[in-house]
Amino acid sequence: MNMMEIAFPIIVGLIFLEVILGWIQHRPYYRVNDTVAGISTGIMFMLVGVPTLFGALIVYDWIERNISIFALFNWQPIPFDDPLTFHSAFPFVQINAIPFLYWVVVFFAVDCLYYWFHRLSHEINFLWGSHVTHHSSEQFNLAVSFRGGSFQRVFEYAFFLPLAFLGVNWFMFLFAHRVLKLCQFWVHTAAVPELGFLEYFMVTPSNHRVHHGRNPQYIDKNHGGIFIIWDRMFGTYEPEREKINYGITNQLTSFNPLWMTFHYYSELWQMSKGAKSWKDKVKVWFAKPGWKPADLGSSEIVYSDPDRPDYDPPLPRRVKIYGIFQFVALSGFGLLAYSLAHDSAFGIFRLLILIGFTVYGLTNVGGILDSKGWVFPSEMLRLVLLPMVAFLIHLNGYLEVSTLLYIVGYSAASLIWLTLLRRAFTGEDDPEPTAMAA
């Protein structure tokens, strides 16, 4: 088991604890539609992340072995030893000074490079396009940590390549990066107050809440991953002073994970096409978010109404229940695709079909939550195709006959269920009032 697999049950337990705490405090930290949409983007992020990480480590390892300063000057590499030695007798732990110092330096270097990646992801349009998905939620809870742009890691890993040039072993980088990402999980909560002296040097829930605010004074602040010291050093620190309004300035009115992932790139493409000069067509992608070519209007950022209502389209309760059920089933498909992505024998073509089909299903769930008219025929098609996709996996020996039959039964039952909901899906029934808070 790797670090993330060990942490997963703890993460799920903390999310359930936060839901219960919100219920006790009468503070709705979660909305079902927002949470389902956010985790859907997280599943896509996870599936794209496997080949992205694999490719990044190949490049990283090649640089470290061939053109790092140690390789170029034939220096002896810094020993990759354990920083701590454990004993059965007192004092139980022995610090190995040189390896320990090396690990500490690597952790700080990874965190500093992450700060600059994160900061530039808010200041350069094409990078913001990969990161805006994470900020689109109008809630702030632990599940928001799963919300992410599918291709953010493509840009993020590139920022850590200087470590390879400096001869840092790929395992040390990856371990430090994983620890950083785990630390990012717990700071996504509105349930934890300020933490006293920790606010001076650590990223905490309080100063990370600021980072997710769309209040004018909070925009583009507090970019740190583990330590807030980088924000204090480089002038981007802002303490939590007033009530925070979460989300992005231009409200995203969709729970479709595919649109959530690509909507900003679509906006940039339209701006680039509409710009008259070639200079502006290129500048659109590298300018600060909010900038526009002069011929397309003002570049001034229009701050959103702090009292604007959250995006929460009405949805019949029975349709919502159907959507949640399908989301849970698709999460299982996502986990299957994730596990098969690590099996080279499965084949890239079959894997792409499985990933594509999972994304197709999650897109349908988003359409359900958005009350879109196109989703009924699209969902019918998905459920008809599902047994065929399952049979393809079965042919390669990755699904038992019994599991295949379960999937066929699930598909048939879902088709019947969907048919019974046709009037609700197509708007022929009056929508029932429904509370989407959890």
Buried (B, 14 or more C-beta within 10 A) or exposed (E): EEEEEEBEEEBEEBBEEBBEEBBEEEEBBBBBBBBBBBBBBBBBBBBBBBEBBEEBBEBBBEBBBEEBEBBEEEEEEBEEEEBEEEEEEEEEEEEBEEBBEBBEBBBBBBBBBBBEBBBBBBBBBBBBBBBBBBBBBBBBBBBBBBBBBBBBBBBBBEBBBEBBBBBBBBEBBBBBBBBBBBBBBBBBBBBEEEEEEEBEEBBBBBBBBBBBBBBEEBBBBBBBBBBBBBBBEBEBBBEBEEEBBBBBBBBBEBBBBBBBBBBBBEBBBEBBEBBEEEEBBEBBBEBEBBBBBEEBEEEEBEEBEEEEEBBBBEBBEBBBBBBBBBBEBBBEBBBBBBEBBEEEEBEEEBBEBBBEBBBBBBBBBBBBBBBBEEBBEBBBEBBEBBBEBBEBBBEEEBBEEEEBBEBBEBBEEBBEBBEEBEEBBEEEBEBEEBEBBB
